[in-house]
Amino acid sequence: MITITGYSDILSAGPDETIEFKVSSKSAQAFTAELVRVIHADPNPSGPGMRMEKLDHIFSGTFASFDKPLLPGSFARVARVPAAGGAGLTVGARIQPTAITRGDQCVISQWNAARGTGFALLVSENGVEMRLGRGRGQPVARLQCPAILGAKWYDVWCAIDAVAGQIEVGVAEVDHRAARPLLRHAVYPVGEGAGTIQGNAEDAIDLLIAALDDKAIRGAFFNGKIEAPFVANVPPSRAAATATATIRAPRAEDFERADLFAAWDFARGIDTLKIIDIAPNARHGELVNLPTRAVRGSLWSGREMCWRAAPGHYAAIHFHDDDLHDAGWATDFTFKVPRALRSGAYAMKIGVEGATDYLPFYVRPEPGKPTAPIVFVAATYTYQAYANYARGNFDASLRNRVAEWGAYPHNPDEHPEVGLSTYNRHSDGSGVAFSSRLRPMLTMRPGFLTFDDACGSGCRHYIADTHLLDWLEHKGFAFDVVTDDDLERFGAAILEPYATVLTGTHPEYHTAATLDAFAGYQRSGGNLAYLGGNGFYWRIGRSQRVPGAIEMRRTEGGVRAWAAEAGEYFHALDGEYGGLWRSSARTPQQLVGIGFTSQGPFEGAHYRVLDSARKQPGGWILEGIEGPLFGDYGLSGGGAAGFELDSTESVDGTPANVTILARSEGHSAAFGPALDALLSHTMTRSRAPAETLIRSEIIYYETGFGGAVVSAGSITFCGALSHDGYSNDVSTLL
C-alpha cells in the first residue's frame, strides 16, 4: 500500500507561474508539504548519497488528507442524455475483442445502477447478452454461442420489440468475402411489462461505450476494438431497409435518421478525445483514459498506411481495461514560483504518519533571461515514456537493497494501479502507445532504484541525471534548467542565450520541435554537450488537445519492447509517422555526431584514450588525462562506458571533421549490436563486421556555425563523475 503519493499538473514552471499539486493520503491525519531543492537523488551510500536542500521557509503547509482512487480502464461517455428506447430499441456495434475469455465485457450501456433500469449490450466467449433493468429485477436474454473467438471482427446487436414482447440478440462474423457470413441469433419472449423495460424516458443518464457503469461498479471494461456503435429507438423489424436477421446484422444505415437515437463515426476526430454522433440529435461524447485511435478498422485493406489518407479504414477505437490518462484528482495546494528562486531541480516533499513521497518539478528562468552560462535540458519526455515501467525484477535482492539504503520503497511491479509504461503491454497483449504525467510516476522519484546493480546504484533517468547536477554543484558551475516541455513551448530561443547546453544520461524521446530546438541552437553558434547514450532515438507525438500525454508507435525497426501492428505506424495525436527518428531521416549522428550502436546489461567498462587525438581539434579536452585507460569506475554499472553505447557512423551523418578522443573497450560478451544499425546479422549499415558496433566513442567536432559538440556516447558516463571525491579522469574531461 502507498500511504501518500501524488503528482503535479506540470513538470516545469518559470517565475510567477503556478504549479498545482494533487495528493492522495490514506491517513486520517493532515499531511505536510514542504519545498526542497534536489541536488543528488541517488541513495547509494558509496556515493554522495541523497542530497536535498530544505526550503520550507519558502513553502510549507499542512493540508487535509483525502484518499483518492486511481481508476484505470478506457471508455467513451455521452453525458446526461435521455433514456433510449420507445416502442423498441436496437443497439449494435462492430467489434474485435482481444481478451474475450476475461468474462463479461460491455460494448454499449445506459445503465442506471441506482434504479436498476436501463440496458447493456455485453459479450463474452459464450456469446452476446442483453441486460435489461426493471427496477430491482434484471431480466437477461443470453445467446449461448461459441461464435466469438477473438482476433476477428464481429457484428453484435440486441433489440427489444415492446409491441411484440420479444428480445433479440445476435452475433455475425464479419467476412467481406462471404455473401452469407456466419450468424447466430436468438429471440426470447419477455413476458408482461415489456413496454417498461427501458426505464423512464425523462431520465437523463450517461451512455457509455466499452464500460458498464463508471459511477457505481465501474467494471466490465471492453478489451479490443469497437467500430460504428449505434442505438436506435425502434426494433430491427421497424427499420426501413433492413434485411431479415438471418442474412446480416442490423446497422445504423438501416434505420431512418429520425429513428436513430445516436450513431457514432469513430473515423471522425481521430486526433481528438471526441466521439462524433452523425445522427440528428448530435449526441457527441468524450473519451476517458485515452484509448488508442488511428488503429486498423474492419475495412482496412493495406492500400493506405496513414489514417489521414483513409480515415474510414481507421474507424475503430482500441479500448483497454488498464488505460490511464488523467487520474483526475482534485488540487490540494498550489505553488507560485517566486521570482527570486533559482533555476534548478525541485520537489514537494509530502508526508504523513512517517510515510514520505517527493513530487519532482523544475524551475526554469524567464525565456531570454538566463541566470547562468550553462543550461541543462531535463529529458522529461524520456522520464515519462519510462514512467511506471513494470520490469518484473523487483525481487528479494532488490528489495533488500532498497531497505538497506532507505531508497524509494514503491515499485511499479507491485502497483499496477498507477498505470503502465510505453515499455509494457496492455493486459490484452497489445503495446502501450501512450504515457501520461497526470498520475503518480513512481519511477520519477528521488531514491528510486531500477536495477540491482552489483557494481553501482542501478539508477536511471531522473535519478541518474542528478549525477550530473550534483557534479555541477560540487564544481561550482552555475547552471539553469529547462525541460523538453520548455523546448516544445519556446523552441531554440530558450537555449540561444547560453554558452553551453548539456543533456543528461538518456535523452531518448523527442518531438520534431525538441529536435528543432537543439538544431536551431547549434545554428546560432551554441556549444552542445551530449552526455548520455541512445539519445535522440524515438519519435513521439503530442497534442494540445490531449494534455499531459505523449504517444509512441514502435514501428518497423529499432530495439523495441513491442511492435506496432502493420498499418498503425502514424500517431493519432499529431498525425505524424512514428518510430525511430532514423526513419524520418533525422539520425542522431546528424545532430550530435554519434548514434546508438550497442546494448548490453547494466554494467560499465573503461575507455582508452586515442593519443593521436591530442594534436587534433578538441585534443585540449584530454589535458590532465594521462591514459591510456580511464573510467573503470562509477555509480552506474561500475564503469563510464556501459549499458547503451553510441559511436560514429559516417553513413548515418557523422561529420567528417569529428575527433574521436576515446573509445570504450572491455565489454562483456552479453553486449550486442543495436538492431537498426544492422543490415543483417553479420553486417552493419557501413558494411563493417557487426562486432565493430560494440563501442562507445567520446568525440568533439566544430559545427561550422561558431560552436562545437562534445558527445560522451554512454548512458553510464555521468555515473563516474563523483568517483574518488569528484577527482577522476571523467570529471577532469568534463
N, C-alpha and C positions, 0 to 999 in steps of 0.2 A: 504494500500500500504506500502511495505517495501522500504524505500528510499535507504538504503545502507545495504548490507549484504555480506557474503562471506563464504569461507571455506579454509582449508589448505590441502595440499596433504597428510600429515602425522600428527599424533597427538602426536608423541614423537620423540625427537631428542637428540643426545649427542653432546659433544664438537666437533666443526668443521664440524658438519653436517648441511645441508641446508634445510629449510622449504620453500615451495612455497605457496604464498597466492593469492587467486583468489577472486576478488571483483566485485560486480555489484553495480553501483551507478546510480540512475535515475537523478541525478543533472547534470547541465551543468558545474558546478564548479569542480575544482580538489578536491579530498578527502585527508584527512590526515590519517596517521597511526603512532602509537607510541606503544612502548613496555610497558606493565605493568606486575607486579607480582601479582597474585591473592591470597589474604590471606583469605578473607571471602566473599562469594558470595551471602549470604542471606540478602535481603534488609529490613527485619523486624526491625523497629526502636526500638523494645523492646529488641533486642539482640545487638551484636557488630556492626551490620549494614554492608554495603558494604565497604570492606577494600581492597584497591589497592595501590601498591607501584609504583609510576611513575618512569619509567626507560627510558625516552625519550633521556637521554644523551647517552644511549647505542644504541637505534634505534629510529628514527623518520624520516618521509618523507612526501612529497606531491606528489600525483600521479593523472594522468588524469582519469576522470570518464568515464565509459562506462556502458551502460545499457545492461546487458547480460541476455538472456532469460533462463528460465527453461522449457525444452521441454520433458514432460513425454510421455510415450507410447512406448511399445517394438515392435520390428520388426526385420527382417533379411535383410541385404543388400548384394547384389552381385554387387560389384563396377565396373563401367565402362566396360560393356560388349556390344557387338554388338546388334543391334536391332534384336529381334527374328522374325521368320517368313520368308517365302519364297513363295512357291506355296500355302502354307497354314500354319495354326497354330493351335495347340491344347494345352490348358492349363487346368490342373486339380490338384485336391488335395482331400484328405480325411479330413473332419473337424468335430469338435464337438463344435458348438457355445454355448456360455454361457450367452450372452446378446443380443439375436437375435432381440429383439424388439427395439434396440437402433438406428435403421436406417442402412443405407448402411455401410458395413464393407468389407474391401478389403482382399482378400485371396492372390492374386498374382498380381503384376503390373509391367509394364515397361512403365512408363508414362512420356512423355516429356511435362511438363506444358508450357514451353516457346513456343514450336512449336505447341502444341495441337495435338501431334501424339503419337502413341503407343497403348497399350492395358491395360485393367484392368479387372480382374475377381472379382466381388463383390457379396455379399449375404446380404439378409435381410429377415425379416419374410415373405416377399412376394415372395421370391424365389431367382433366380440366374440372375445376369446381366453381360453381357459382354459389356464393354465400349471401344469404338474404336475412334481413332482420325485421321481425315484427315485435318490437318491444323486447321483452326478455327472451322470447324464442328465436331460434336461428334455423329455420328450415334450410336444409342443404340438399342440392341436387348435384350428384357427383358422377362423372363419367369414368368408370374404371377401364382404363385403356392403356396398354403399354406402348402407345404410338410415340410418346415424347421421349426421345433417347438423348437429346443434346447434340451439339455440333451440327445441327440442321436448322433450317428455317421452317416455322410452322405458323399457320393462321389459327388463332384460338378465339373463341367467342362464347358468349352466353346471352340468352334472351328470355324475356318474360312476355307472355301474351296474357294480359289480365282478363281480356274478354273470353279467350278460350280456356283460361285457367291452366296454363301449362308453362313449363320451363324447358328451354332447350340449351344444351351445352355441346360444344364440338371442338374438334381439332383436325386440321388438314395439313399434311406435309406439303410444303411449297416446292414444287418441282416444275420449273419452267419448260422442261422437255416433255412433260406428260400432259395429255389432253384431259385426263381424269385422275388427278393426284389422289393418293390415299387419303380418305376422310373417314372419321368416326364421329358420330353424333348420337345423342340420346334425347328423348323427350319425356318429361315427367309431369304428371298432374300435381298441382299444388294445393288442391282442396279449397275449402272455404277461406275467404279472406284474401284471395289472390289479388284483388284490386287495391289492397292497402299495403302490400309488402315493400313498396318503395319508400315508405316514410312520408313525412309531411312535406308537401311541395313548397311551403313557405319557409322551411328551414334553410338557413344559409350555412354551409359547411364546406370544408376543404375537400377538394377532389385530388387524389394522389395517384401518381403513376410510378410503379416499381416499389411501392410500400403500402402496407395495410392501414396503419394509423400511427402517425408520428407523435401524437399528443398523449395517447394512453399507453398502449402496449409497444408501440414503435418497433414493429417487427415484420416478419415475413418479407424481408427485402428480396427483390428480384436480382439475380445474378445473370447477366447476359445482355443481349441487345434487344431493344424494343423499337418498333417502327410503326408508323401510321396508326396510333391508337385513336379510337373514336367512341363516342357514346351517342346513341340515337334514342329519341323518345317514343319510338314505335317498335314493334317486333318485326323480324325479318319478313313475315308474311305481308306486312303493310308496305314494304319497300317498293318503290316504283319499278325498279329494273332488276331485282334480284332473281337469280335462277333458283331452282329447287336446291335444298340444302344438301342433297346427295351428290351434287356436282361440284360446288365450291362453297367456301365460307362467305358470309356477308362482309361487305366492305363499305367504307364511308360513302364511296361514289354511287352505291346502290340506292341511297336514300335521297328523297327530296331535301333540298337545303333547309327548308322550314322544319323538317323533322329531325335535323341534326342538333343535338344538344351541344356537341363540340367535336372537332376533328383536328388533330394536331399534325402539322407537317414538320418533322424534325430536319428536313433539308433546308429549312429557313433559319437564319440566325445561328449558324453553326459556330460562329466566333463570339457568341454571347452566352449568357446564362438564362436566356428567354426561350420559352417554347411557344410557338405561334399557332393559334387556332384559326383555321381558314373557314370555319363555319360562320353564319351570320352574327352570332352573339359575341364573337371575338373574345372568347374566354381564354386569354393568354395566361401563361404560368411562368414560374421560376424554377430553375434547377437548384437543388440543395446538395451540398457536399461534393460538387464538381465531378459528376460522372464524365466519361470520356466521349467526346464528339469527334467528328472527322474520322469515323470508322466505317468500314465497308457495310453497306446495306444489302438487302436481298437482291437488288437489281445490279449490283456491281459486276462488271464483265471483264475488267482488266484493261479495257481500252483507254481509260483515263486513270491516272495515278494521283491526281490532285483534286481534292473536293471542290476547289473553287471553279474548276472547269466543268464539273458534272455533279452539282450538289445532289441531284436526285439519286445518284449512285451511293451517296453517303447519308441517306435519310434515316439513320439509326443512331441511337444513343446506347452506350455500353454502361450499364449500372453495376455497382458492386456493393456488397454489404459491409465493406471495410473502407470505403472512401471517406475522407475527412478533409474539408476545406477550411471553413471558419468555425471555430469552436463556439463563437457567438457569446462569449462571456461578457458580462457587464463590466464596465470600468470601475475599479476600486479606488484608484488615485491617479493623479497626473503629475508630471514633472515638466516645468518650463525651464529650458536650458538657460542658465544665467549668461550674460554676455561675457563675464569675466572667467567663465570656466574654460580651462584649456582644452584644446582638441585632444582626443585620445579614446582609449577603450574604457568603458564604464559598465557598471551593473547595479541593479537594485537588489540588495541583499534582503530577502524576506525570511521571516522566521516565526515559529510558534511552537511552544512546548518542546524546545530542544531540536526541532526539525528546521532545516535551513535550505533555501534554494537561492540561486542567483539568476536574474533576468538580464542578460547582457544587451548592451547597445553601444553605439559610437557617437561621439560628438565631433562634428566637423566644423571648420571655420566658415565664415561667410565666403561664398564664392568670390574670387578675385582679391581676397584679403588674407593671404597666408600669414601664419604666425611663426613659421619656421621655414628653412630652406629645403627640407625633406618632407615628403608625404608618403605614407604607407596606405596602400589600397587593400582594404579588407575584402576578402573573396566571399561575400555574403551569399551570392548565388550558389557557390560550391557548398558552403555550410548548409544551405537549405536543401540542395539536391541530396546530400547525405543525411539529412535530419531524420533521426529516429530509425536509422539503419539497424534492423534486427539481423545480426550476423550469425546468430546461433552459437556464439563462442563464449557466452558468459558462464563458464564452467567453474568448478571448485577452486582451481588455481587462480583465476582472475578475480573471483570473489574474495579470496584470501588477501590478494594484493590490495584490492580496493579497501578492505577493512584495515589492513596494516598501515596503509598510507593515509587513511582518512580521506580517501578520494570520493568523488561524487557517487552516491550509493545506488542510483537507479539506472537500469539498463533497458533499452527497448525490447530485449529478448523477453523480459518479464512484464512488459506494459504495452500490449498491442492496442490498447485504447487510445494511445497518443497518436495513432496514425502511422502510415508507412513511409518509407524512403523510396526514391526512384530506383534504388538498388534492390528493392524487394519485389515480390509478386503478390498480386491480389489472391484472395482465398480461392478464386476460381482458376488460378494459374496464369492469368494474363498479367503483363507487365504494368508496373505503376508508372503512369506517364506524368503525374502532377505531384508537386510538393508545395506545401503552404507554410508560411511563417506565422499564421494566425492560429496557433496551437502551441502547447509546450514542446520545445525542441530539446530533448534530453541530451542529445549529443553535442549541443552547443552550450555547455555548462563548464565553468571553471572546475578543474579536477576530474573531468570525465576521461576514463581510460578506455581506449578502443581495443588494444591488444594486450595480451600477457607477454610483454616484451622481455625476453631473457636478458638482453644486454642494455635495456634502457627503460623508458617510461611507457611506451605504447600509446602515445598521444597523437592525435591527428587534427587537422583542420583548425578550428578556432583555437584550441588549446596549443597546438604546435606553433601557430603563428605568434603566440606570445613569447616563444623563444627569441624571436627577432625583436619584439617590442622591449623585452627585458634587456636585451643586449644594447639597444639604442639608449635606453635609460641609464644603464650602467656606464656606458662610454661617454655620456653627456651630450649625445646628439639630439638637438631639438627637432621634433617632428610633429606633423599634423597627421590626422587620419581621415580618409574618406572611404566610401564603400561602393560596391557595384551599383547600388541604387542611386548613389550620387552621380556616378558616371552616366548612368542612364538618363538622369534628370538634367544634368548640366553639360554633359559632353566634355570635350577636350578642354574647354575653358576653365574647368575647375582644377586641371592639372598644370596648365601652362605657366602659372607664376612660379612653379617650383624648380629648383636647380636639379633635383633628383626625385624620381618616382621609384618606390620599392614595392614589389609584390611579396606575398607570403609564400608558404611552402607548396601550395597546390591550387593555383587559380585556374581550375579546370573548365568551369562552365561560364559561357558568355553569350550575350546577345550581340547583334550587329552593332548596336550603339556603344556597348562597352569596348568592343574591339576598335571601333572607330575612334573612341576617346584616346586609347593608348597610341594608335597610329597617328592621330592628329597631334598628340603631344610630341611625338618624335619629329614630325614635320616642322614643329615650331622650334626645334633645336634642343629639345629636352634630353636628359640622360635617364635611361631606364635600367634598373637592376631587377632582373627576374631571378628570384632566389628560391625557386622550387623545382618541381618536376611534373611531367604530364600536365602542363598548363595549356590554356587556350585550345582545348581539345573538342569538347562537345558544344553543340549549339542548343540554346534554349529559347522558348517563346514566352512572351509576357504580354499583358494587355491591361489597359486602364479599366476595362470593363470587368475584370476579374481580379480584384485587389489581393495582394499577398501571395499570389500563386506564380509558379514557374512551370513550364511544360517541357517535356523532353521526349523525343521519339528516337529510340535506339535502332537506327536504320541499318543499311547494308553492311557496314564494316565496323572495325574497331573492337576493342576489348569490352564486351558487353555483359551485363548481368542478365539481360533477356533480349530478345529480338522482336522488333516491331513486325506486325503482320504485313504481308505484301499489300500495297495499296494504302497503307496507313502511315506514310512517311512525312506527311505535311502536318504541321501544328494546327490545332483548332484555334488557338488564341490569336495568332497573327497571320495564319495562312502561309507561312514560310516553310521551305523544305528543312527538315530536321537532320539529326545525325551529326557526324563529325564536321568540324569546320573545313577539314580537308576536302569533303565532298562539295563544299561551296567555294573551292579554290582559294581558301584562306588558311594556309598551313601555318602552324606555329613558327616554323623556320623563317617565314617572311617577316614576322613581327619581332622575334627575339633570337633568331639565328639557329636555334636548336628546336627539336621536337621529340615527342615520346617515341622511344625505340625499344625499351626493355622493361620487364616487370618481374619481380620475384617476391619472396617472403618479406616481412617487415624486419629486415636486417640490413646492416650497413657495412661498407668496405672503405678502403682508402683511395686516395688519389696519388698519381705520380706526376710530378712537375715536368713539363716539357722545357728543358733548359734552353732549347733553341728559341723559345718564345720570349726569353728575357730581352732580346735585342729587337723584337718586333713591336709594332704598335700595341700599346697596352701592357707591355712587358714590365713596366714600372709597378704594376699591381703585385708582382711577385717579390718585390723588395721586402726583405726581412724573413723570407721563407727559404730556408736552406735546401730543403728537399733531401733526397729525391721523393720521399713519401710523406704524406701528411693526411690527417683526417680520420685515422682509425680509432675514433672515439665519438662520444656524443650521447645525448639523451634519447635519440631516435634510432633504435636498432643497433646502437653501438658503433656507428660509422657515418661519416658525412656523405657518402655515396651509397644510397640504398633505396629499396622498395620499388620506386618507379623512376626510370632514368631517361634523360634526354640527351641527344647528341646531334651533331651537324649532319646535314644531308643536302648536297648541292642540288639534286634533282627535285627537292621539295622547296627550294628557295633560300637556302643558307647563302648569305652574301659571300662573294669571292674574297673579300678583304678581312675575313674572320681570322683572329689569332686564337689558337687553342692553347690555353695557359696550362691546363692539367687535364688528365684523363684517368678515369677510375679503372681499377683492376682488382682481382681477387674475389670476384663474385662467385657465389656457390653455384653448383650445378642446377639448383632449383630455379635460377633465373632463365627466362626465355624471351624471344623476340616479341615485340608488340605486333599484333595481327595485321594492323593496317600498314605496317612498314614492310610487309612481305608481299611478294608476288606468288610465291609457292612455299612449300615447307623447307626449301633449300636455298631460296634466292630472294634477295631484297629488291626494292624498287630501283636501286642503283646497280643491280646485277652482282653485288658482292655476296659472299657467303653469309648465311643467316647469323652465325655466331658473332660476326663483327658488330651486330646491333647491340650487343650486351656491353654497354659502356655509357658512362656519364662524362660529359665534357664541360669544363668551365671555359667560357670564351669571352672575348672582347672584340668589338668592332665599332668603327665610326660610321654614323648613319649617312653622312653627306649633307646633313642639314645643320651641322654645328654641334651635334650631340653624339652620344655613344651609348652602346648597350653592353652590359655585363650580364651573363647568364650562368647560373650555377648548375642546372641540369640534374637536380636530385631533390626528391621530397624530404630526405633526412638531413640536408645540408645545414639548415638553421639549428637543428638539434645539437650541433657540435659547438656552437658559439660560446656557451658558458663553461665549457670544459676547462679544468685547471684554473679556476678563478678568472675566467674570461681571457686567459693568457695562453693562446694557442695559435697555430698557423691559420686555421679557418677564420678566427677572429681577426688576426692580422691582415689577412687577404681582404676581408670585407671592410 
